[in-house]
Amino acid sequence: MKRILLTIAYDGTRYSGWQKQLSPEVMTVEGELEKALRILFRSSALNCIGASRTDRGVHALGQRATIDVDTTIPTEKIPLAIRPLLPEDIVVIKAEEVPSDFHPRYDCVKKTYEYRIWNGRTKNPKERLYTTFVYSPLDVEKMNKAAKKFIGTYDFAAFCAAGSSVNTTVRTIFDCDVKQQGDVVSIFVTGNGFLYNMVRIMAGTLIAVGQGKLSPDEILEIISSKNRQKAGQTAEPQGLTLQEIYYDFKVKAVDMKE
């Protein structure tokens, strides 16, 4: 029996998030991936364990999940073998064999998300599924100054949506940057973990800073308040992409090549 770590990219537009739902009629990324894996490995009992639970409409370039399989298919062939069994908006881009006690969520040391904003006079229809539209000009310099205030270990209760059931709201943010390229303003944030809707609330708060509704110096006050009402709105899901999940051990990577 092998434990295989998969790296998955997907366009989350059509899906009700990553995680399977009780109703089989609700389409999720995990659900579609498991269907394909069960066909490939001829196992109706096969399940995958994901590293991060992205929400409805959120995208990923570096989602991770493990499967336990007894198969003669070489690990390096799995991405190519499963390709025709998956919808076009889900791709397995890497397969790696990992130790049997490896866990994709608990062994994660950090994650990076990108939040993209289309900041122009008019909407761009080609970007509507991958950015949130903000008409008013954004002060990117102030946004970046505010973003740096998030770096550190804090209680981020003010940046957690209702409905979370975590044991602690303390998280560590290693880096947070705001960059602009043309009409696209991107927020990059790396941390050891994130609360429910945390990145989207951070993005909404930074947008408010860019619009002049909040000052960069208010970020630490909002964090200290632990009051969700003090932070900005929850930014729309389609602007968010899970970019990368990191682990502190080396495995032999097998990229998808033809």
N, C-alpha and C positions, 0 to 999 in steps of 0.2 A: 504494500500500500504506500503510495506516494502522497505527500502534501505539496500541492502546487499553488504558488502565488501568481495570480493573474493581475495584470494591469489593464484597465478597461477605460476606453474613451467613449463618451456618448453625448448626443444632443438630447437634452432632457425635455424638449418642448412637448412631446406627445405623452409623457409619462407622469404618473402620480408619485414621483420621487423614486429613489433607489429601492427602498425596502418593500418586500412583498406585503400585501394586504390580506385580510381574512377572506375577502370576496375575490374569487378567481377572475371576475369580470373587470376588476380594476387593474389596468396595465401598469406595470412597474419595470424598471430596468433589471432589478434582481430576478423578477419573475421570468422575463424573456430570456435572460442569460441562463437560468436554471433549465428552462425548457430545452434550449439548444444543447447544454451540457449533458442532459439526460439522454438525448438522442445520440449524441456523439459517443458517449461511453456506455450506452445501452443499460442504464441504471435508473430505475424509477425512484430510487431512494436518495439519489445524489442531491446534496444541498451545498450552497456556497455561503461563506461568512464574509460579509463586507466590512471594510475598514471605516467607512463614513456613510451616514444616512443623509444624502442630499434630498432636498425638498422638491416638490412639484415644480417643474419648469427649470430647475437648476441643471447646469451642464458639468461635465467632467472630462479632463484630459488625462488624469492620473489616479482614478479610483482604483482601489486594490481589493481583492477578494481571494480567499483560499478555497480549495476543494481537496477532498481526499479521494483518490482514485487508485484502482488496481487495473492498470492498462499497459498494453504493449506499445501504445502510441508514444513516440519520443516526445519529451517535453517541448523541444524546439519546434515540433510540428503542430502543436495544439492551436496556436493562433490561426494558422492557415486552414487547419482541418475544420475549425468551428465557423469560419467566415461565412460559408454559404448557408449555415443554419440560423444565422442571426439577421435581424432587420438591419437595413442600411445605416440606421442612426446609432447602432451599438457596434463597437469594434474591440476585440481583444488584441492589444498591441504588443504584449509581452507575456512570456510564461517562464517561471523560475521554480526550481525545486528547492524547498526550504525544510528545515528540521521539523520533526513530527510534533514538537511542542510549540511551534511558532503560532502566534495569534495575530491576525492583521490589525486588529484594533488595539489590543493591550500592549503590543510591542512597538506601536507607532511612537516616535519621539517628537515629530512635528509635522505640520501640514501647511501648505500654502494655498491660499485662495486669491483669485483676481475678481474684482468687481469693476465692470465697464459701464461708462456713462457716455451717451451721445449728447454732447453739449454744442448744439448748433441752432441756427435760426429756424430750421425746419427738420422734421423727422426724416430719417433715412430708412426707407422700407426694407432695404437689405440687412439693416442692423436691428430691426425691431424685435427679433427673437433672441438677441445676444447682448443687448445693452438696454439701459433705462434712459428715457429721453428727458433731458432737463433743458428747458428753453432759456432761462435766465443765465447770463454769463457767470462762470465760476472763477473765483480767485484761487487758482491751483497752488500758488505759493503759500497762501494761508492754510489751505487744506493739508498740504504736506507738513507744515509746521504743527498743525493739530494732530496729524497722524503720528508724529513722533511721541506725543504725550501718551499714547497707548502702550508704548514699549515698557515692559516690566512685568512684575507679578502683582496682580491686583484681584480684588473681588469684583467681578464684572456683572454683578446682579442687575445693574442698570441697563445692561446690554443683553438681557436674556428675555425672550418672549414668554408669556404665560403658557403653562402646560408642560414645562420642563420638570423632570423628576430626578435630576442629578443630585448626588450627595453633597457636592460643593460647587460653588460658582466662582471659585478661584482658578484663574488661568494665567499662563505666562505668554506674553506676546514678545517674540524675538525681533521682529522687524515689521515696519509698516511704512509704505511709501505711496505717494501719489504722483503719477506721471501723465503728461499730456503729449499726444501725437495727433496733430490735426484737430479734428472735432471730437476725438475720443480721449476721455479722461479715465485712467485706470488706477484703481486702488489695489495694491498688493499687500497682503498681510500674512505673516507666518507666525504660528503659535504652536504650543504643545497640545492644544485641543481647543474646541470652540463650543459654546453653549448654543441652545436652540435659537436660531435666527441671529446669532451674535454678529456675524460678519455683515449681514444685511442691515442691522441696526447701526453698526459702526459706519457703514457706507452712508446711510441716511443722515447720520449725525455730521459726517464730513461734508456732505452736500449742503447741509444747513450752514456750516462754517463758510463754505465757498460762496454761498448766497448772502453772507453778512448777517445771518440770523443768530449765529453764535460766534464767539471769539475762540481762537485756539486755546487761550488760557482757561476756558471754561471746561475743557475736557476732563481735567483731573478733578474738578468740582463735581462733575456729573458722575464720575467713577466713585468718588467718595460718598456720594449721596445714596448709592445702591437703589436708586429710585428710577424705575423704567420710564416714568413720565418726564423725567428731566432730559433724557436722551432724544435723539431725532426719530423720525418716522422709520419704519421698516422698509427699506428699499425693495423694489420689485425683484422677483426671483430670477427673471431671465438674464439679468446682468451678471449673475454669479457663476463662476466656473471653479471647480476644484482642480487645481493645477498639479499638485504633487503631494505624495505622502512619503515620509522618510522613515527609514529604519536604521539602527545603529550596528548592523552586521552586513557583511558582504555575501552576496549570493551570485551565482553565475547567471547573468542576464541572457535571455534568449529573445532577441528582437524578431519581429515579423519580417521575414525577407523571402523573396521568391527566387 
